[in-house]
């Protein structure tokens, strides 16, 4: 699940993604900032996902890490259409 964030840059990835984390009530387990990408390992209702933000492409996306992650991503995609947090 990916989306475009035109205001995203190397310095504000955390503040751009924080509303999504807040609305999902996701717990950040680990985070890492590289030169061009910020990644967060998050727990969303017991499922671990990677939230990634790349400032060169001004994009943010979620990747499943577990077997049931695809189902969770599909649920979030449907939810996103009705309640876009960003």
Number of C-alpha atoms within 10 A of each C-alpha: 14 13 12 14 18 10 11 21 19 17 12 12 23 18 10 17 21 14 13 15 18 11 12 14 13 19 16 16 10 11 14 10 15 9 8 13 19 21 20 20 20 21 18 16 11 9 15 22 22 18 22 22 29 21 21 11 14 17 19 22 15 20 16 17 13 12 10 11 17 15 12 18 16 12 11 16 15 11 11 13 9 9 11 10 14 13
